[in-house]
Amino acid sequence: MFTVFWMTLLFFLWGSTKNTVESAVGKPVCNSEYCITLNDGEITAEAGLCVVIPCFFTTAYGFTPKNIVWFKCEPLKRRCGDSDIVFHINRNKVPSEFLGRVLLLDPDVSQGNCSIMINDLSTSDSGSYQLRVNGFYYGTADGVTFPSRAILSVKALNQRPSLKIPPLTEGQQATLTCTAPGLCSGSPPNITWMLRGKGEMEANITGNMTASFKTENLTVVTQRHRSILTFNSSADHHNTNVTCNVSFTSGITTDETVTLTVNYKRQPQITGNTIVKEGDDLNLTCNVESFPQSIVVWTKHSGREIYLQNNTGSATLVISNVTAEDSGRYVCTATHLNETVSACADVQMTWFSKILKGSGCVLQSALLTCVCITEGFPLPTITWPLLKDHTEYSVIKTVSNHTVNDTVTIPLKNLHYVSVECYSRQGNEEAKENLAVQEDFTEKEDIQSKTILEKISSLEVVVAFLIGALLSAIICCLAVKCSRKTLKKSENKDETLKMISQEDPLIVQNDKSHVQEEAENVPMAGEKSASEISKDPKDVHYASIDFSVMKRRSAKEATKERASTLTEYAEIKTGPKEQSKDGSKEGSETLEGEEEDLMTKHDEETKRCVSEEQTEVEAVYSTVKDVLDEV
């Protein structure tokens, strides 16, 4: 039972160290009653690792084994000596190059197990190994050296570390495991990690990466050495080469390199010109960097989604001869594993128009003002070549939607422009317009009108002054004249009344009825004169009497009345009589001599003072009493 256990262990060790043997153990080789079992073939091993030389022995009856000794000598050497010892219970007899490297798998030699393990192999460890068993034969110290030998061949190390890489996802923690080759219990190897990025630059594990070393004891004499690397994976680690390097005590190294694959995705990147001139081609490419590759789909954002293009990793959208209907929002959608990301591009059509109507220049009061209006998308730029010749100017720019209004103001002293150039540029397109300069005649007309009005106003003042002076002179003359007439009337008052003889046959009858009839036939001017005359009782009033309606007295009646009244009569001067309404004319009696002329002259002057029209009067005769009564 115990022998089967060790044989199973030895087979496991050989398989794990890749020793090439035909069988776990060979056939026993006996000499008398002493037998040894070694492998039939050559044992091969790799430098830096370890090797197990399986061995079992039996002895003659009466022999008690106490310890064993292993020798290494040349195959042609018949018997190995003490100088060839590689394992002895007495460590002083072991050379330094083998001291501590050779271990006995089972210290209890009475079990017949003589297997050894040699750690930290080097090519110099190649050779033949021979066994000697020391003990007592019936109480006497004795020993036996077996002629059979185990042949060991150590070659260069070909085994590599074992790397275990789980699936990596961006943003998640990653754990990498590197296991050193061999199951040796010798000196633990040194395990390091190296990263080789896309730029072919090597770097040790730093930053958020940590490495830990771990030794796992499998059996009493076997161990497993490993290193664990922990870090947070990202897209930067994708396609990065990671190397696990194992260095053994003998200076022999081995490594293993793998390329990391990290599941990640980037945001879609859209390339191409989103501002396209109408009639040109639209070319947009959506690229999504990811692992594994994403499915990319182009759609147009509208009332309903229109699928235009799809591909893996990258998709290109091409639209020829674009029109205004092709403008809008285009969406690039990338599906990676179970996640979806998107990006959009707003496509706009460019257009450019010439300089619009409403542009022009106006010269007013030596100040030139020019306006240039244009429109387009994107907004065009307006330039004025005229400004390079001037240092004093102002430019005002206003923008409304897609219209640009540029206003420039330049003071002009001795310069005169017929036209001004205005340039409008958008990209490679350009528009030019010569703006005619127009003078503002409204201002001149206003100035002329103002001058004329000023002149007219001055003339009106002069005329008004002259008229006022003339009227004043006329009024003064009339006032003076009227004053003189009044004085003259008062002086000649007594002269206008002249006594007449009683024998005058023409007597005025003071008949009220006839006077009333005469008053009814007197014109309105006569009424006015009477009213006006009544205002001044000191003046003599002349009445217009129609003698045709008067009754002539008889001589008898006149004589009788004169005798009774003894009244003096005065002669009143009257002017010529006008025609009556019925067209008939009646003559009037006139006074004779100088009194008649004087009364006629006085009557005309009175008519002019009171501003009356010509009034027909007749010479009437009345008594002084009647006249005074009327006054």
C-alpha positions in Angstrom: 0.0 0.0 0.0 2.8 2.4 0.9 4.7 1.5 -2.2 1.7 2.2 -4.4 1.4 5.7 -2.9 5.0 6.6 -3.6 4.8 5.3 -7.1 1.7 7.4 -7.8 3.5 10.5 -6.4 6.5 9.9 -8.5 4.4 9.5 -11.6 2.7 12.8 -10.8 6.0 14.5 -10.4 7.4 13.2 -13.6 4.3 14.2 -15.5 4.3 17.7 -14.0 8.0 18.3 -14.8 7.7 16.8 -18.2 10.3 14.1 -17.6 10.4 11.6 -20.4 10.4 8.1 -19.0 9.0 5.0 -20.5 7.4 4.0 -17.3 7.2 5.2 -13.7 9.7 2.6 -12.7 11.7 0.1 -14.6 12.5 -3.5 -13.8 14.4 -4.4 -10.7 18.1 -5.1 -11.1 19.4 -7.6 -8.5 22.8 -8.6 -7.4 22.6 -11.5 -5.1 19.7 -10.6 -2.7 20.2 -6.9 -3.2 17.8 -5.3 -5.8 17.3 -1.7 -7.0 14.6 -0.3 -9.3 15.3 2.7 -11.4 13.7 4.0 -14.5 14.9 2.3 -17.6 15.5 5.4 -19.7 17.1 8.7 -19.5 15.5 11.3 -17.2 15.3 14.7 -18.9 14.8 17.9 -17.1 15.0 21.6 -17.8 17.4 24.0 -16.3 16.0 26.1 -13.5 13.4 23.6 -12.6 13.6 20.5 -10.5 13.7 16.8 -11.1 12.8 13.6 -9.2 14.9 10.5 -9.6 12.7 7.6 -8.6 14.3 4.8 -6.8 13.3 1.7 -4.8 15.6 -0.9 -3.3 15.5 -4.2 -1.3 18.3 -5.8 0.7 19.2 -9.3 1.8 17.8 -10.8 4.9 19.6 -9.7 8.0 20.6 -6.3 6.5 19.2 -3.3 8.2 19.5 0.0 6.1 20.4 3.1 8.1 21.1 5.9 5.5 21.7 6.3 1.8 24.3 8.1 -0.2 23.9 9.4 -3.8 26.8 9.9 -6.1 27.1 11.7 -9.4 29.9 10.7 -11.7 30.7 10.3 -15.3 28.9 7.4 -17.0 32.2 5.8 -18.0 33.5 5.9 -14.5 33.0 2.4 -13.0 32.7 3.4 -9.4 31.9 6.8 -7.9 34.0 8.0 -5.0 33.5 10.3 -2.1 34.3 13.3 -4.2 31.2 12.6 -6.2 28.7 12.7 -3.3 25.7 14.9 -4.0 23.6 13.7 -1.0 24.7 12.4 2.4 23.3 12.5 5.8 26.5 14.2 6.8 26.2 17.7 5.2 29.8 18.2 5.5 30.5 15.7 2.9 28.2 17.4 0.4 29.8 19.9 -2.1 28.5 23.4 -1.9 27.0 23.3 -5.4 24.6 20.5 -4.3 24.2 21.4 -0.7 20.5 22.0 -0.1 19.5 21.2 -3.6 19.1 17.5 -3.2 16.3 16.2 -1.0 15.3 12.7 0.0 11.7 12.2 -0.6 11.2 9.8 2.2 13.6 10.2 5.1 12.7 6.7 6.4 15.0 4.6 4.4 13.7 1.4 6.0 10.7 1.7 3.6 13.0 1.1 0.7 12.3 4.5 -1.0 15.5 6.0 -2.2 14.0 8.6 -4.5 15.5 12.1 -4.5 14.6 15.5 -5.8 17.1 17.9 -7.3 16.0 21.6 -7.3 17.4 24.5 -9.2 18.7 22.4 -12.0 21.4 23.6 -14.3 22.9 21.9 -17.3 25.9 20.9 -15.2 23.6 18.6 -13.3 23.5 16.3 -16.2 25.2 12.9 -15.6 24.8 9.4 -14.0 23.6 9.0 -10.4 24.4 6.0 -8.3 23.0 4.8 -5.0 24.7 3.4 -1.9 22.8 2.1 1.1 24.6 1.9 4.4 23.3 -0.2 7.3 24.1 -3.2 9.5 24.2 -6.8 8.4 23.4 -8.8 11.5 24.7 -6.1 13.7 27.8 -5.3 11.7 28.1 -2.1 9.8 28.0 -2.7 6.2 26.9 -1.1 3.0 26.0 -1.9 -0.6 26.5 0.1 -3.8 24.2 -0.7 -6.6 25.8 -1.0 -10.0 22.7 0.3 -11.8 22.6 4.1 -12.4 20.0 6.7 -13.2 20.9 8.9 -16.2 19.9 12.6 -15.9 20.0 15.0 -18.8 19.3 18.7 -18.1 18.5 20.9 -21.0 17.7 24.6 -21.5 14.4 25.7 -20.0 11.5 25.6 -22.4 8.6 25.6 -20.0 6.8 28.9 -19.7 4.7 30.4 -17.0 1.0 29.8 -17.2 -1.2 32.9 -17.5 -4.8 32.9 -16.7 -6.7 35.9 -18.2 -10.4 36.2 -17.5 -12.7 38.3 -19.7 -12.0 42.0 -19.2 -14.6 44.8 -19.3 -13.9 48.5 -19.2 -14.4 49.9 -15.8 -14.3 46.5 -14.0 -11.6 45.0 -11.9 -9.3 42.6 -13.6 -7.3 39.8 -12.0 -4.5 38.1 -13.9 -2.7 35.0 -12.6 0.8 33.9 -13.5 2.0 30.4 -12.3 5.7 29.6 -12.5 6.6 26.3 -14.2 7.5 23.3 -12.1 6.4 22.0 -8.7 9.7 22.3 -7.0 10.2 23.0 -3.3 13.5 24.7 -3.9 14.1 28.4 -3.8 11.0 30.3 -4.8 11.3 32.0 -8.2 10.9 35.8 -8.7 7.8 36.6 -10.7 7.4 40.1 -12.3 4.9 41.7 -14.7 5.5 43.8 -17.7 3.2 45.7 -20.0 3.9 46.5 -23.6 1.5 49.1 -24.9 0.6 50.1 -28.5 3.6 52.4 -28.6 5.9 49.4 -28.0 7.1 50.9 -24.7 7.7 48.6 -21.8 6.8 49.6 -18.3 6.7 47.9 -14.9 3.4 47.4 -13.1 2.7 50.8 -11.5 -0.2 53.0 -10.5 -3.4 51.2 -9.8 -1.9 47.8 -10.5 -0.8 45.5 -7.6 1.0 42.1 -7.8 1.1 39.5 -5.0 3.2 36.4 -4.8 1.7 33.2 -3.5 3.2 29.7 -2.8 0.9 26.7 -2.6 2.2 23.6 -0.9 1.0 20.6 -2.8 2.9 17.9 -0.9 5.8 17.8 1.5 8.3 18.3 -1.2 6.2 20.0 -4.0 5.0 23.6 -4.2 3.3 25.8 -6.8 4.5 29.4 -7.1 2.2 32.1 -8.6 1.7 35.8 -8.9 -1.6 37.6 -9.0 -2.0 41.0 -10.8 -5.0 43.2 -10.0 -6.0 46.4 -11.8 -9.0 48.4 -13.1 -9.3 47.6 -16.8 -10.0 50.3 -19.3 -10.0 50.8 -23.1 -6.3 51.8 -22.8 -5.5 48.2 -21.9 -7.1 46.8 -25.0 -4.5 45.2 -27.3 -1.9 45.7 -24.6 0.7 42.9 -24.2 1.2 41.7 -20.7 4.2 39.6 -19.8 4.8 37.4 -16.8 8.6 36.9 -16.2 9.9 34.1 -13.9 13.5 34.3 -12.7 15.1 31.3 -10.9 17.9 31.3 -8.5 20.4 30.0 -11.0 19.8 33.0 -13.2 17.6 31.2 -15.6 14.5 33.1 -16.6 11.4 32.4 -18.6 8.3 34.4 -19.5 5.0 34.3 -21.1 3.3 37.1 -23.0 -0.4 37.5 -23.9 -2.4 40.3 -25.5 -5.2 41.7 -23.4 -8.6 42.2 -24.9 -11.0 44.6 -23.1 -14.6 45.0 -23.9 -15.1 48.7 -24.4 -16.8 51.2 -26.5 -16.2 54.8 -27.4 -18.6 57.5 -28.3 -19.4 57.7 -32.0 -17.3 60.1 -34.0 -18.8 61.8 -37.0 -16.5 63.2 -39.6 -17.4 65.2 -42.7 -18.7 68.6 -43.6 -22.1 69.3 -42.2 -22.4 72.6 -44.1 -22.9 71.7 -47.7 -23.6 74.0 -50.7 -26.8 73.3 -52.4 -26.1 70.9 -55.3 -23.0 69.4 -53.8 -22.6 65.9 -52.2 -23.1 65.2 -48.5 -20.5 62.7 -47.2 -20.6 61.8 -43.5 -18.7 59.0 -41.8 -19.6 57.6 -38.3 -16.8 55.7 -36.7 -17.2 53.9 -33.4 -14.1 52.5 -31.7 -15.1 49.5 -29.7 -14.3 45.8 -28.9 -16.0 43.8 -30.2 -17.0 45.9 -33.1 -20.3 47.7 -32.9 -23.2 47.8 -35.4 -23.5 51.3 -36.8 -26.7 52.6 -38.3 -27.4 56.0 -39.9 -30.9 57.5 -39.6 -32.5 60.8 -40.4 -34.4 62.4 -37.5 -37.9 63.3 -38.7 -41.5 62.3 -38.1 -40.5 58.8 -38.8 -37.0 57.4 -38.7 -35.5 56.7 -42.1 -32.7 54.1 -42.1 -30.0 55.2 -44.6 -26.9 53.1 -44.0 -25.5 50.5 -41.6 -22.2 48.7 -41.2 -19.9 47.2 -38.6 -17.5 49.5 -36.8 -18.0 52.4 -39.3 -20.7 53.6 -41.6 -20.5 56.2 -44.3 -23.5 58.3 -45.4 -23.4 59.7 -49.0 -26.1 61.9 -50.5 -25.5 63.3 -54.0 -26.8 66.6 -55.3 -28.3 67.7 -52.0 -31.3 70.1 -51.8 -33.0 72.0 -49.1 -35.0 68.9 -48.3 -31.8 67.0 -47.3 -31.0 69.5 -44.5 -31.9 68.4 -41.0 -30.6 66.2 -38.2 -28.9 62.8 -39.0 -28.3 60.4 -36.2 -25.6 57.7 -35.9 -26.5 54.9 -33.6 -24.0 52.2 -32.5 -25.1 49.0 -30.8 -22.3 47.3 -28.7 -23.1 44.1 -26.9 -26.3 45.0 -25.0 -25.8 48.8 -25.0 -26.6 51.6 -27.5 -24.9 54.9 -27.9 -25.6 57.6 -30.5 -24.4 60.9 -32.0 -26.1 63.4 -34.3 -25.1 65.8 -37.0 -27.1 68.9 -38.1 -26.8 69.3 -41.9 -27.3 72.8 -43.3 -27.4 74.0 -46.8 -25.2 77.1 -47.6 -26.5 79.8 -49.8 -25.3 83.2 -50.8 -27.1 86.1 -52.5 -25.8 89.3 -54.1 -26.0 92.7 -52.5 -29.6 93.5 -51.9 -31.7 96.5 -52.9 -31.7 99.2 -50.3 -28.0 99.6 -50.4 -26.7 103.0 -51.4 -24.9 106.2 -50.4 -26.1 109.6 -49.4 -24.0 112.8 -49.1 -25.4 115.3 -46.7 -23.6 118.3 -45.1 -20.2 116.9 -46.1 -21.0 113.6 -44.4 -21.1 110.5 -46.6 -23.3 107.7 -45.3 -23.2 104.3 -47.2 -25.3 101.3 -46.4 -24.6 97.8 -47.8 -27.0 95.0 -47.3 -26.4 91.3 -48.1 -27.6 87.9 -46.9 -26.5 84.3 -46.8 -25.6 81.3 -44.6 -23.2 81.3 -43.1 -23.2 85.1 -42.7 -21.1 86.8 -45.4 -18.5 89.5 -44.6 -18.8 93.0 -45.9 -15.7 95.1 -46.7 -15.2 98.7 -47.9 -12.1 99.4 -50.0 -12.9 103.1 -49.5 -11.9 103.0 -45.8 -8.2 102.4 -46.6 -8.0 106.0 -47.8 -9.5 107.5 -44.6 -8.6 107.5 -41.0 -11.8 109.0 -39.6 -14.9 106.9 -40.1 -17.4 104.8 -38.2 -18.8 101.4 -39.1 -22.1 100.0 -37.6 -22.9 96.3 -38.3 -26.3 94.8 -37.6 -27.3 91.2 -38.1 -30.9 89.9 -38.3 -31.4 86.2 -39.1 -29.3 85.7 -42.2 -29.1 89.4 -43.2 -26.1 91.6 -42.6 -26.5 95.4 -42.7 -23.2 97.4 -42.7 -23.4 101.2 -42.4 -20.3 103.3 -42.8 -20.1 107.1 -42.1 -17.2 109.2 -43.4 -16.7 112.9 -43.1 -15.7 114.5 -46.4 -14.0 117.8 -46.6 -12.6 118.4 -50.0 -13.4 115.0 -51.6 -16.2 114.1 -53.8 -17.3 110.5 -54.7 -19.5 109.5 -57.5 -19.8 105.9 -56.4 -18.5 103.7 -53.6 -17.6 100.0 -53.8 -19.0 97.4 -51.4 -17.7 93.8 -51.3 -19.6 90.8 -49.8 -17.6 87.6 -49.3 -18.7 84.1 -48.2 -16.0 81.4 -48.4 -14.8 81.4 -52.0 -17.7 83.4 -53.3 -17.7 87.2 -53.7 -20.2 89.9 -54.7 -19.4 93.5 -55.6 -21.6 96.5 -56.1 -20.9 100.1 -57.0 -23.2 102.2 -54.8 -24.0 105.6 -56.5 -23.7 108.6 -54.2 -26.8 110.8 -54.1 -26.8 114.3 -52.7 -29.5 115.3 -50.3 -31.4 118.2 -52.1 -34.0 118.4 -49.4 -31.6 120.2 -47.2 -30.8 122.8 -50.0 -34.5 123.3 -50.6 -35.1 123.8 -46.9 -32.3 126.4 -46.8 -33.6 128.2 -49.9 -37.2 128.1 -48.5 -35.9 129.4 -45.2 -34.0 132.3 -46.9 -37.1 133.2 -49.0 -39.3 133.1 -45.9 -36.8 135.3 -44.1 -36.9 137.8 -47.0 -40.7 137.7 -47.2 -40.9 138.2 -43.5 -38.7 141.2 -43.7 -40.7 142.6 -46.6 -44.0 142.1 -44.7 -42.6 144.0 -41.8 -41.6 146.9 -44.0 -44.9 146.9 -45.8 -46.8 146.7 -42.5 -44.8 149.6 -41.2 -45.4 151.7 -44.3 -49.1 150.9 -44.2 -49.3 151.7 -40.5 -47.5 155.0 -41.1 -49.8 155.9 -44.0 -52.9 155.1 -42.0 -51.5 157.1 -39.1 -50.9 160.1 -41.4 -54.4 159.9 -42.9 -56.0 159.7 -39.5 -54.0 162.6 -38.3 -54.9 164.7 -41.4 -58.6 163.8 -41.0 -58.5 164.7 -37.3 -56.8 168.0 -38.0 -59.2 168.8 -40.8 -62.2 167.9 -38.8 -60.9 170.1 -35.9 -60.5 173.0 -38.3 -64.0 172.6 -39.7 -65.5 172.5 -36.2 -63.7 175.8 -35.4 -64.9 177.3 -38.6 -68.4 176.3 -38.0 -68.5 177.9 -34.6 -67.1 181.1 -36.1 -69.6 181.3 -38.9 -72.6 180.2 -37.0 -74.1 183.6 -37.0 -73.3 184.2 -40.6 -75.3 181.1 -41.7 -78.5 182.5 -40.3 -79.7 185.5 -42.3 -82.8 187.5 -41.7 -85.1 187.7 -44.6 -87.8 190.1 -45.3 -91.4 189.4 -44.3 -92.5 190.3 -47.6 -90.9 187.1 -49.0 -93.7 185.4 -50.7 -92.1 181.9 -49.9 -93.2 180.9 -46.5 -92.7 177.6 -45.0 -95.7 176.2 -43.3 -94.9 174.5 -40.1 -97.3 171.7 -40.7 -96.4 168.6 -38.9 -98.3 166.4 -41.3 -96.3 167.7 -44.2 -93.1 167.2 -42.3 -94.0 163.7 -41.5 -94.8 163.0 -45.1 -91.4 164.6 -46.0 -89.7 162.5 -43.5 -91.2 159.3 -44.9 -89.9 160.2 -48.4 -86.4 161.2 -47.1 -83.8 158.5 -47.9 -82.1 156.5 -45.2 -79.0 158.7 -45.5 -81.1 161.6 -44.4 -82.2 159.7 -41.3 -78.7 158.9 -40.5 -77.7 162.5 -40.8 -80.4 163.6 -38.6 -79.5 161.1 -35.9 -75.9 162.0 -36.1 -76.6 165.7 -36.1 -78.8 165.4 -33.0 -75.7 164.3 -31.1 -74.2 167.8 -31.4 -76.8 170.4 -30.6 -74.4 173.2 -31.2 -74.2 172.6 -35.0 -76.7 173.8 -37.5 -78.6 171.0 -39.1 -79.9 171.2 -42.6 -83.0 169.4 -43.7 -83.9 168.3 -47.1 -87.4 169.4 -47.8 -89.5 168.6 -50.8 -91.3 171.8 -51.7 -93.5 170.0 -54.1 -95.6 168.6 -51.3 -95.7 171.8 -49.4 -98.8 174.0 -49.6 -98.1 177.6 -50.5 -99.8 180.1 -48.4 -101.9 182.8 -49.6 -100.9 186.3 -49.2 -103.7 186.9 -46.8 -102.7 184.0 -44.5 -99.0 185.1 -44.6 -99.9 188.6 -43.7 -102.0 187.4 -40.9 -99.3 185.1 -39.5 -96.6 187.7 -39.6 -98.7 190.0 -37.8 -99.4 187.5 -35.1 -95.9 185.9 -34.6 -93.5 188.5 -35.6 -91.0 185.8 -36.3 -87.8 186.3 -38.1 -86.9 183.8 -40.8 -83.5 182.5 -41.7 -82.4 181.2 -45.0 -81.0 177.7 -45.1 -78.7 176.8 -47.9 -79.4 173.6 -49.7 -77.8 171.8 -52.5 -79.3 170.8 -55.8 -82.1 168.3 -55.5 -81.7 164.7 -56.7 -84.2 162.9 -58.6 -87.0 161.3 -56.7 -87.9 157.7 -56.9 -90.4 158.3 -59.6 -87.6 160.0 -61.7 -89.0 163.5 -61.6 -86.9 166.5 -60.7 -88.1 169.6 -59.1 -86.2 172.8 -58.9 -85.3 174.5 -55.7 -84.9 178.0 -54.9 -81.5 179.3 -54.2 -80.4 182.2 -52.2 -78.9 185.0 -54.0 -75.5 186.5 -53.6 -72.7 185.6 -51.3 -74.9 183.9 -48.7 -75.8 181.2 -51.2 -72.2 180.4 -52.1 -71.1 180.3 -48.5 -73.9 177.9 -47.5 -73.2 175.6 -50.5 -69.5 175.4 -49.6 -70.2 174.8 -45.9 -72.7 172.0 -46.8 -70.1 170.2 -48.9 -67.5 170.3 -46.2 -70.0 169.0 -43.7 -70.8 166.0 -45.9 -67.2 165.1 -46.2 -66.6 165.2 -42.4 -69.4 162.9 -41.5 -68.5 160.6 -44.4 -72.0 160.7 -46.0 -72.7 160.2 -49.6 -74.2 163.0 -51.6 -77.5 164.0 -50.2 -80.2 165.8 -52.0 -81.4 168.8 -50.2 -83.5 171.7 -51.1 -83.6 175.1 -49.8 -86.2 175.4 -47.3 -87.3 178.2 -45.1 -88.1 177.9 -41.5 -88.3 180.0 -38.6 -85.6 180.3 -36.1 -87.9 178.9 -33.5 -88.6 175.8 -35.5 -84.9 175.2 -36.0 -84.2 175.6 -32.3 -87.1 173.4 -31.4 -85.7 170.7 -33.7 -82.3 171.1 -32.1 
